[in-house]
Amino acid sequence: MRSHLFSIATAFLAITLAQSANGQSGTIVGTVREADGGPVVGRLVTLSTEWDTVRTRTAANGTFRFDNVSDGRYELRIILPGRSPWSQAIDIRNGITVTVDATLRRTIRRLENVLVTGVRTGVFGEIGDITSYKPLDSARVEVIGFRAATMTSNGGRFMIDSVASGRSYVVRVSRPGYQVKTVSIRVPERGGYELNAYLEPGTDQSAKDELLWREFDNRVDWGGNNAALVTRADLIGGPKASLASALATARPVLMKGLRLHWDALSSPGTAVYPCIFVNGRRAPQGVLLDQFLAGDIEAIEVYSPSSRQYDRLAGKFAVDSSYPCGQQPSRHIAFDSTTITIPLGPEMGSSQMISVLVIWLRK
């Protein structure tokens, strides 16, 4: 009997390893050249699915690289003024490495007469002082996770035209002598978003807080397909709605197929309950989602176990054995009097379980 059980356990382990191997992340590497063979340096390269886009830039030799690419179908796209747009469909399966060679060719085109109507795009508006309503120059306006920022002009005006439409963002506004302000917005599919914000005089955030915001910016910029940014503009149910219910119906979470594990919903505080950070810092033990209301939230970073940021964030809790959280769910298989516990791999959607939440409160 012991030998028989050992054979069954070995078979299940082999199946699990095979499934894990089939679910590993892939890599896309490539080179971008001009028609004459010269490298295209510092050019933006985008890798997109129907719901998300990640970006990188070409190096000094024209090369680029995307690591940890989940299985799926992607569009690789490169645009350079004066050159024909270049794109290629790429399928990633079973952790393969795809090599791409892109050549950008000059475009010579005779344009016909067209009627142009002005529609403002991107994010634009005015920043002012809340006590006097006078415009503020030299205020920094940045879109978190999109690496886009600008300074206001003498009239307090600003314009950021590089943001993608049809998405939600967190805009952060700062100026020496004023309190930092964060605003959640959603840019429509067509057109732009006008943001008029007013700052309250006060003390700047500390350098430590600035570091936390830079980390936030970096994490969102490299979030990938198994992570999502949920802003206040995405939460439905009203300001008194519980965070767990509002998060479950948020558009970015639904689009990525992310969800809370059923054990986390029925048994708060278990090992599969998400690890929680508040304003970039690890939350104290015992903090639960139901302690937050949707109206208190500015944004939430959502990460699954297969996301790029999971190991780094969950690792801050792993050093404390008394506070288990964010662990991948397991299944238990019983054979007579023996029970084998097998960590879930790609099957049953475990890669979409929400394991880490970084909650940013309204300011």
C-alpha positions in Angstrom: 0.0 0.0 0.0 2.8 2.4 0.9 4.5 1.8 -2.5 1.2 2.3 -4.2 0.6 5.7 -2.5 4.1 6.8 -3.3 3.6 6.0 -7.0 0.3 8.0 -7.0 2.0 11.0 -5.2 4.9 10.9 -7.7 2.5 10.9 -10.6 0.6 13.9 -9.2 3.9 15.7 -8.6 4.9 15.1 -12.2 1.6 16.4 -13.5 1.9 19.5 -11.3 5.5 20.2 -12.5 4.4 19.8 -16.1 1.5 22.2 -15.7 3.8 24.7 -14.0 6.3 24.4 -16.9 3.5 25.0 -19.4 2.4 28.1 -17.5 5.8 29.8 -17.2 6.3 33.3 -18.6 7.8 34.1 -22.0 10.2 36.6 -23.3 10.2 39.0 -26.3 13.5 40.3 -27.6 14.2 42.4 -30.7 16.1 45.0 -32.6 14.7 48.1 -34.3 16.7 49.4 -37.3 16.4 52.1 -40.0 16.1 51.0 -43.6 19.9 51.6 -44.0 20.6 49.2 -41.1 21.3 51.9 -38.4 19.9 51.3 -35.0 16.8 53.2 -33.8 17.8 54.5 -30.3 15.5 55.5 -27.4 12.3 54.8 -29.3 9.1 53.7 -27.5 8.1 50.1 -28.1 4.6 49.0 -26.9 3.3 45.6 -26.2 -0.5 45.5 -26.0 -3.4 43.2 -25.3 -7.0 44.2 -25.7 -7.0 45.5 -22.2 -3.5 46.5 -21.3 -0.2 48.0 -22.6 3.3 47.8 -21.3 6.2 49.9 -22.7 9.9 50.0 -23.0 12.5 51.9 -25.1 15.2 50.8 -27.4 18.8 50.8 -26.1 21.9 52.4 -27.7 22.2 49.5 -30.2 18.5 49.5 -31.0 17.6 46.4 -29.0 14.6 46.0 -26.6 13.3 43.3 -24.3 10.1 42.3 -22.5 10.4 39.7 -19.7 7.7 37.8 -17.8 5.2 37.9 -20.6 2.2 35.7 -19.8 0.7 33.3 -22.3 -1.6 35.1 -24.7 -1.8 37.1 -28.0 -0.1 40.5 -28.2 0.5 43.3 -30.6 4.0 44.7 -30.8 4.0 48.3 -32.1 6.7 50.9 -33.0 5.9 54.4 -34.3 8.5 56.9 -35.5 7.7 60.2 -37.2 8.4 60.1 -40.9 8.4 56.3 -41.0 5.7 53.8 -41.7 4.1 52.4 -38.5 5.4 49.0 -37.7 3.4 46.3 -35.9 3.4 42.5 -35.4 1.1 40.0 -33.8 2.9 37.7 -31.3 1.6 34.6 -29.6 3.3 33.5 -26.3 2.8 29.9 -25.3 4.6 27.8 -22.7 7.2 30.3 -21.8 8.8 30.6 -25.3 11.2 33.4 -26.3 10.3 35.3 -29.4 12.9 37.2 -31.4 11.8 40.2 -33.5 13.6 42.3 -36.1 11.8 45.5 -37.0 12.8 47.8 -39.9 11.3 51.3 -40.0 11.0 52.7 -43.6 10.6 56.3 -44.6 7.1 57.3 -45.7 6.5 59.8 -48.5 2.9 60.6 -48.9 1.0 63.3 -50.8 -1.8 64.5 -48.5 -5.2 65.5 -49.8 -7.1 68.5 -48.5 -8.8 67.7 -45.2 -11.2 69.5 -42.9 -9.7 69.6 -39.4 -11.8 70.0 -36.3 -10.2 70.6 -33.0 -10.8 68.0 -30.2 -8.5 68.3 -27.2 -7.0 65.0 -26.1 -4.9 64.0 -23.1 -5.2 65.7 -19.7 -5.2 69.5 -19.5 -6.4 72.2 -17.1 -5.4 74.8 -14.5 -3.9 74.6 -11.0 -4.6 77.3 -8.5 -4.5 78.4 -4.8 -7.6 77.3 -2.9 -7.5 80.3 -0.6 -7.3 83.0 -3.3 -8.2 81.0 -6.5 -5.2 82.6 -8.2 -3.4 80.4 -10.7 -0.1 78.8 -9.6 2.9 78.5 -11.9 5.7 75.9 -11.5 3.3 73.3 -10.0 4.3 69.7 -11.0 1.5 67.7 -12.5 2.2 64.0 -13.1 0.2 61.0 -14.2 1.1 58.0 -12.0 2.2 54.9 -13.8 2.4 56.6 -17.2 5.7 58.4 -16.8 4.1 61.6 -17.9 4.6 64.9 -16.1 4.8 68.7 -16.8 5.0 72.0 -14.9 2.3 74.7 -15.0 2.8 77.9 -16.9 2.6 81.4 -15.6 -1.2 81.2 -15.9 -1.3 77.9 -14.0 -2.2 76.0 -17.2 -0.8 72.6 -18.1 -1.2 70.0 -20.9 -0.2 66.3 -21.0 -1.2 64.9 -24.4 0.6 61.5 -24.2 -1.8 59.6 -22.0 -3.9 56.9 -23.6 -7.7 57.3 -23.8 -10.3 55.1 -22.3 -8.4 54.5 -19.1 -8.3 55.7 -15.5 -5.4 57.4 -13.9 -4.2 59.0 -10.6 -2.9 62.5 -11.2 -0.6 63.9 -8.5 -0.1 67.7 -8.2 2.7 69.2 -6.0 4.3 72.6 -5.4 6.7 73.9 -2.7 4.7 75.5 0.1 1.5 73.5 -0.6 0.1 70.2 0.3 0.3 67.5 -2.3 -3.1 66.7 -4.0 -4.1 63.5 -5.7 -7.0 63.2 -8.1 -8.5 60.1 -9.8 -9.7 60.7 -13.4 -10.9 58.7 -16.3 -10.0 59.9 -19.8 -12.8 59.2 -22.3 -12.4 57.1 -25.4 -12.5 60.2 -27.6 -11.3 63.6 -26.4 -9.5 64.6 -23.3 -10.0 65.3 -19.6 -10.0 68.9 -18.2 -8.7 68.9 -14.6 -8.9 72.1 -12.6 -7.4 71.5 -9.1 -6.7 73.8 -6.2 -3.9 73.3 -3.7 -4.0 74.1 0.0 -1.1 75.9 1.5 0.9 73.7 3.9 4.0 71.6 4.4 5.3 69.3 1.6 5.3 65.6 2.1 8.5 64.1 3.6 11.3 62.7 1.4 10.2 59.3 2.6 6.7 59.8 1.3 8.2 61.0 -2.0 10.1 57.6 -2.2 6.8 55.7 -1.7 5.2 57.6 -4.5 8.1 56.9 -6.8 7.7 53.2 -6.0 4.0 53.5 -6.7 4.8 55.1 -10.1 7.3 52.3 -11.0 5.0 49.5 -9.9 2.1 50.7 -12.0 4.3 51.4 -15.0 5.5 47.8 -15.0 2.3 46.2 -13.7 1.8 43.7 -16.5 -1.2 41.5 -17.3 -1.7 40.0 -13.8 -2.0 43.4 -12.1 -4.4 46.3 -12.2 -4.7 49.9 -11.0 -8.2 50.7 -9.7 -8.9 54.4 -9.1 -11.7 56.1 -7.2 -13.3 56.7 -10.7 -13.6 52.9 -11.1 -15.3 52.1 -7.8 -19.1 51.8 -7.9 -21.6 51.4 -5.1 -21.4 54.7 -3.4 -18.9 56.2 -0.8 -20.3 53.9 1.9 -19.8 50.7 -0.1 -17.4 48.1 1.4 -14.1 47.9 -0.3 -14.4 44.2 -0.9 -17.7 44.6 -2.8 -16.6 47.7 -4.7 -13.3 46.0 -5.7 -15.1 42.9 -7.0 -17.1 45.1 -9.5 -14.3 47.5 -10.5 -13.8 47.6 -14.3 -10.0 47.2 -14.3 -10.3 44.1 -12.1 -13.0 42.5 -14.2 -11.1 43.1 -17.4 -8.0 41.3 -16.0 -10.1 38.5 -14.6 -8.7 39.2 -11.1 -10.7 38.1 -8.0 -10.5 37.5 -4.3 -10.1 33.9 -3.3 -13.3 32.4 -1.9 -11.5 31.4 1.3 -10.4 35.0 1.8 -14.1 36.1 1.5 -15.4 33.5 3.9 -12.5 33.4 6.4 -10.7 36.8 6.8 -7.3 36.5 8.2 -6.4 33.2 6.6 -3.2 32.6 4.7 -4.8 33.3 1.3 -6.2 36.7 2.5 -4.5 39.5 0.6 -1.4 41.2 2.0 -2.5 44.8 2.6 -0.4 48.0 2.3 -1.8 51.4 3.1 -0.3 54.5 1.5 2.7 52.4 0.4 3.5 51.0 3.9 2.7 47.5 5.3 -0.6 47.5 7.2 -0.6 46.3 10.8 -1.7 42.7 11.5 -5.5 42.3 11.6 -6.3 45.1 9.1 -9.1 43.8 6.8 -10.8 45.1 3.7 -14.1 45.7 5.5 -12.4 48.4 7.5 -12.2 50.6 4.4 -15.1 52.4 2.6 -15.0 53.1 -1.1 -15.3 56.8 -0.4 -12.0 56.8 1.5 -10.0 55.4 -1.4 -8.1 57.3 -4.1 -6.5 54.2 -5.8 -5.7 50.6 -5.2 -2.9 48.5 -6.7 -4.0 44.9 -7.3 -1.5 42.1 -7.8 -1.9 38.3 -8.3 0.8 35.7 -7.4 2.0 35.6 -11.0 2.5 39.4 -11.3 5.9 41.0 -11.4 5.6 42.8 -8.1 4.2 39.9 -6.0 7.4 38.5 -4.7 8.8 41.9 -3.6 5.6 43.0 -1.9 4.5 39.7 -0.3 8.1 39.2 0.8 7.7 42.1 3.3 5.2 40.0 5.1 7.0 36.6 4.7 9.6 37.6 7.3 6.8 37.6 10.0 5.6 34.0 10.3 2.9 35.1 12.7 1.2 37.1 9.9 0.7 34.8 6.9 -1.1 36.4 3.9 -1.1 36.5 0.2 -0.2 32.8 -0.1 -1.2 30.9 -3.2 -4.1 28.6 -2.6 -3.6 24.9 -2.4 -5.8 21.8 -3.0 -5.8 18.7 -0.9 -6.1 15.2 -2.4 -6.8 12.3 0.0 -5.8 8.7 -0.6 -7.1 6.4 2.1 -5.5 7.8 5.2 -2.9 10.0 3.4 -3.5 13.5 2.2 -1.3 15.3 -0.3 -1.3 19.1 -0.6 -0.5 20.4 -4.0 0.0 24.2 -4.6 -2.2 25.4 -7.4 -0.4 26.2 -10.7 -2.1 27.7 -13.8 -5.2 25.5 -13.4 -8.4 26.8 -11.8 -7.5 30.4 -12.4 -5.1 30.6 -9.4 -2.9 33.1 -11.2 -5.8 35.6 -11.1 -6.3 35.4 -7.4 -5.8 38.8 -5.7 -2.9 38.3 -3.3 -1.5 41.8 -2.6 -3.4 45.1 -2.3 -1.8 48.5 -2.0 -4.5 51.0 -0.8 -3.9 54.7 -1.3 -6.3 56.9 0.8 -7.8 60.2 -0.4 -5.8 63.3 0.5 
